[in-house]
Structures are given as structure tokens and as C-alpha cells.
Amino acid sequence: MITAEKVSKRFGRYEAVKDVSIHVKKGSIYGLLGSNGAGKTTFLKIITGIIRPDQGLTEIEGEPVYERPEVKERALFIPDQPYFFQQSTLMQMSSFYKAVYKRWDEKRFQKLHEHFGLDPHAKLSRMSKGMQRQAAFILTLSAMPDVLILDEPFDGLDPVVRQQVKNLLIQDVSERQMTVIVSSHNLREMEDFCDSVGIMHKGRLLFERELEELKTDVCKVQVAFRKLPDSSFLDGLNLLHYEKRGRVLICIVRGQEEEIHRHVQAFEPAIFDILPLTLEEIFTYEMGSVGYEIRNLIV
Ligand SMILES: Nc1ncnc2c1ncn2[C@@H]1O[C@H](COP(=O)(O)OP(=O)(O)OP(=O)(O)O)[C@@H](O)[C@H]1O
């Protein structure tokens, strides 16, 4: 279980994280989504105890993290640019990890670097971006963490390695109840990978929900009428977005399907359909509702 309660962090006068609370169940994968500069990286660094928040509390399995090496040992962070000691090889980094992380699994390390085909004696600095990221995963997963915090983890990995890394993570989540928080802009990927998501914008958490619940809570209503109804039709819906294409109204609506169905049927539509939304659509419409939307840019 990972919790953050009303966490805030300023850099000078700029408030990068404002009053953010999250709750992540043990043995689950939580996707932290959001706009550029939303504060995701800053928040992840607070969760892992790298940065001290100005206000609020964070806990991993009931224990505070900041300046607590015994908790940090069980909670590892892979930043968006993995860090290795200068001139080091994977083998040298593994000696460091072995010394620091008590649960280090040498057999796993051997298996993983052989599987990914990385030369353990080659300098990490001379490896490609994707290979360095693979090295970071090999080291981190061999340390057998209870909690894994990942910032844009799959960037630069080819599709095959990407799937292999995701499978390894899912295996650790299901077999040893590892808890994962992952930030990403790839919503298609997050949709299949996460159990729950939180969306951040301008330092604030807009909401957090289980993905299944989220998908049943917002839907797309496509409806056409012989004669357009009066304003009470739209007023009676909890609208996130609405557009008219010819005679068809497309409404993105928050609410329970049964209620929406009842409301629309009362206006005797000629055609009527309720469709589920993709995570990308949910993200776009939720962000639109706080004024962050796609506008045509002419330069
Ligand atoms: N060390 C720092 N000093 C000053 N400002 C910082 C620092 N770190 C982050 N910021 C600012 O805090 C804000 C949030 O940055 P952060 O990197 O947390 O966002 P993000 O959501 O991870 O963004 P992206 O999706 O673009 O990677 C940005 O405006 C950034 O400029």
C-alpha cells in the first residue's frame, strides 16, 4: 500500500505539486498520467523519498519514507534517465546493488542479463538509451523490491523488449504482490497495464479511479432525433463534451449507463447508442473540462 496525503512542493515561488493525495493498493499497478509539467516526476520523487515535501505525508506500507534507508531499500525508483556510476559496467553496478539491497537475487540477475543479451562487462555509458534502460530494469528487478516507482519507463524500448519488461513486472505484481506506480504519456499502453489511474494537471490531482470503474463511469452517447429536443435534454446529462455532426449528437457523459439510458429514451430518439470510451478519450475530455484542450495552432 502506498499513500500520499495532501502533499505539496514548491520550487521557489512555483508550486509544482499542490495538495495531492493518492492511494495505491498493495499488489496493484497505478498509472500516473497528466499534461507536460503537471508535477508527475516531482511527485514520484516525493513518494520515493528523494525530495522532501513542504507539506503532507507519504507512506509506503504504513511507514514514512524520507530519510528512512530501511524503507527505501524496499522501494526502488527508475527515473526517466537511469543513473549509473561513471565508467561503470553492469557487473560493477550489480556489486553495488548487491551490497545495498539485502534481498538481491544473484540468480535472477544472471538470468535476466543473459535473457536480454547485455554484456555485463561492457561500459554502460557506451550502451544505447534502450540498452541502458534494460540495464536499469535488470538491476532493479534483481533487487526484489516491494515497491517500484517508474518514470516514463518504456521510452526507448523496442516493442519486443517493452512487452518482456511488462510481463516481468506483471509477474512480480501477481506472484509477490509488488506494488507499482508508473508515469506515462502512452495512454494506449497504460490502458492494458494499470489497475487504476490518477490524472495530474498543473500540480493537482484531477482524480484517481480504478480503470474498470472509470470506464463504466464515463461513456459516449450517440443520438439522433427526428426533431431536436429542447435544452432540457442536454441539461439533464452530466456533460463533459458535446458536438453535433449533422443530425447526430455526440455527447461525452459522466454517470451510470442505466440512468443515461432512461434520460435519453424519454426524449424518443430515432437512433441511440451508448459506447465505452478509451483511456485516451477519457483523458482528453477530462483535461478539456479543466480548460486543457486541443486547439488548432496556426504559425
Ligand atoms: N528542481 C527544480 N527546480 C525548479 N523547478 C522545477 C524543478 N523540478 C521541476 N520543476 C518544475 O516543476 C514543474 C513540474 O515538473 P515535473 O518534472 O514534475 O513535471 P512532469 O509532470 O513530470 O512533466 P513531463 O510530463 O513534461 O515530464 C515544472 O514546471 C518544472 O519546471
The ligand as a Gaussian input file, in Angstrom:
#p B3LYP/6-31G(d) Opt

LIG

0 1
 N       14.401000      21.238000      -9.404000
 C       13.501000      22.064000      -9.898000
 N       13.625000      23.402000      -9.770000
 C       12.691000      24.244000     -10.252000
 N       11.560000      23.855000     -10.883000
 C       11.390000      22.542000     -11.046000
 C       12.324000      21.574000     -10.579000
 N       11.866000      20.329000     -10.885000
 C       10.684000      20.523000     -11.525000
 N       10.394000      21.844000     -11.627000
 C        9.183000      22.442000     -12.229000
 O        8.053000      21.786000     -11.679000
 C        7.072000      21.597000     -12.683000
 C        6.704000      20.127000     -12.729000
 O        7.785000      19.400000     -13.276000
 P        7.772000      17.798000     -13.389000
 O        9.068000      17.385000     -14.000000
 O        7.424000      17.252000     -12.064000
 O        6.554000      17.578000     -14.401000
 P        6.083000      16.272000     -15.213000
 O        4.617000      16.131000     -14.979000
 O        6.950000      15.104000     -14.872000
 O        6.320000      16.733000     -16.707000
 P        6.589000      15.922000     -18.082000
 O        5.380000      15.086000     -18.348000
 O        6.718000      17.023000     -19.062000
 O        7.838000      15.127000     -17.890000
 C        7.646000      22.121000     -13.990000
 O        7.140000      23.435000     -14.201000
 C        9.133000      22.161000     -13.730000
 O        9.753000      23.212000     -14.448000

